[in-house]
Amino acid sequence: MPNKSDRAGKRVTQLHGELSYPAFIPAPLPPNPPIEMDAELLKLLSDADRALGRLDGASELLPNPDLFVAMYVRHEAVLSSQIEGTQSTLEDILAYESQAADTPEDALEVVNYVVAMRFGLKRLADIPVCVRMIKELHRELLNDVRGQEKNPGEFRKSQNWIGPANTPLANATFVPPPPDEMLDAVGNLERFIHDHEMPELIHAGIAHAQFETIHPFLDGNGRVGRLLITLMLCERRVLKQPLLYISYYLKAHKQEYYDRLMAIRNEGDWEGWLKFFLRGVYQVSQAATRVARDIVNLREEHRRQIQEAGLSAHGLAFLDFLYAKPDVSITRVAEHLSCTYPTANKLVLNFEKLGIVREVTGQQRNRRYRYSRYVDLFQHQALVLPSQAAND
């Protein structure tokens, strides 16, 4: 039986001309020796399972979940992309979707993440999470953005490595497996994803970490790996809707995120990674559940305002539209409500007087209005500490 220190794999010296370097060859999954389910890990798993169940139940409180899921997905997309250095914010993405001209270029990377998530969820109706889907997700992520020259949708055929910008291979922080060994590891990962006998969250946590270790693409590995978490949980029906924005936690603890992954490779510490991961699932589930409840309360508050102001004819339809598209122009409102521009303009101005929307450009032309209180629900949150679980 392998020692715990090398249960995740081993470094093997590679030769490339006069250069030699140690590449990490992952051990097959599941880990051997098996995951040690000590009292702390079992408690964290129980807390995370319970919190995730509450989040899934909270989605049923939403009157039309499809209207609200888009913001959860946008939020995850922004945070996951920021982990990789993208600077765009949630406001930038909303501006891009409303066709504003001053949107940062890297907003398209985040938009592609949203597209890839929706693509993957739709694809689950036809195929399970597998190598084919992983490649398709990667193609969607890199479509017409930075990295598009790095073989979107295709596994790498050359060595890659991880380290600070412009770090040479010889000084890399971590070197994933060479292409041939990488393909073997990907095949084993696919079998593990399909055939497992372990709790779903443990399963997803191990799969994510192994994918990051394999690093099968030249670019976009982190984003694909985080997409896998949500898609695996949705495929297993642990989540009915993609409401878990795990990147919120991973970004807040970015250095520990990387350190825990390295501890798997250096020390075989799968348990330390899984405890970190389960704390994240718990905290983010709690935060996302509170957001769902706040959405319901906010919608009811504004529906009452609209009805009391005598704006029910188009007002309620406009309110629901704002949950799908929180950043709108008057032209977009007129198109959605199939009404004239003056009618839409009057309705938007009434919403502004009620404090439901606010104008965000400060311009006289091409104005945009944002449903700010809704957007703020995703911007101003606090993670819940695991120790609070017993008091929930």
VENKADA-V970833 format. One record per backbone hydrogen bond with DSSP energy under -0.5 kcal/mol. CO is the residue of the C=O (numbers start at 1). NH is the residue of the N-H. If there is no record, write none. Layout:
co;nh
CO;NH
CO;NH
This chain:
co;nh
3;6
4;7
6;9
8;27
10;25
12;23
14;21
16;19
19;16
21;14
21;23
23;12
23;25
24;26
25;10
35;37
36;38
38;42
39;43
40;44
41;45
42;46
43;47
44;48
45;49
46;50
47;51
48;52
49;53
50;54
51;55
52;56
53;57
54;58
55;59
56;60
57;60
58;61
58;62
59;62
62;65
64;67
64;68
65;68
65;69
66;70
68;71
68;72
69;73
70;74
71;75
72;76
73;77
74;78
75;79
76;80
77;81
78;82
79;83
80;84
81;84
81;86
82;85
89;93
90;94
91;95
92;96
93;97
94;98
95;100
96;99
100;103
104;107
105;108
106;109
106;110
107;111
108;112
109;113
110;114
111;115
112;116
113;117
114;118
115;119
116;120
117;121
118;122
119;123
120;124
122;125
123;126
123;127
130;134
131;135
132;136
133;137
134;138
135;139
136;140
137;141
138;142
140;143
142;144
142;145
145;148
147;150
148;152
151;154
162;173
162;174
164;167
168;171
169;172
174;162
174;176
175;24
178;182
179;183
180;184
181;185
182;186
183;187
184;188
185;189
186;190
187;191
188;192
189;193
190;194
191;195
194;196
199;203
200;204
201;205
202;206
203;207
204;208
205;209
206;210
207;211
208;212
209;213
210;214
211;215
216;156
220;224
221;225
222;226
223;227
224;228
225;229
226;230
227;231
228;232
229;233
230;234
231;235
232;236
233;238
233;239
234;237
241;243
243;245
244;246
245;248
246;249
246;250
247;251
248;252
249;253
251;254
253;257
254;258
255;259
256;260
257;261
258;262
259;263
260;264
261;265
262;266
263;267
263;269
264;268
268;270
269;273
270;274
271;275
272;276
273;277
274;278
275;279
276;280
277;281
278;282
279;283
280;284
281;285
282;286
283;287
284;288
285;289
286;290
287;291
288;292
289;293
290;294
291;295
292;296
293;297
294;298
295;299
296;300
297;301
298;302
299;303
300;304
301;305
302;306
303;307
304;308
305;309
306;311
307;310
311;315
312;316
314;318
315;319
316;320
317;321
318;322
319;323
320;323
320;324
321;324
321;325
326;328
326;371
328;369
329;333
330;334
331;335
332;336
333;337
334;338
334;339
340;344
341;345
342;346
343;347
344;348
345;349
346;350
347;351
348;352
349;353
350;354
351;356
351;357
352;355
358;370
368;360
368;361
369;328
370;358
370;372
371;374
371;375
372;376
373;377
374;377
374;378
375;378
375;379
376;380
379;381
385;388
386;389
387;390
388;391
389;392
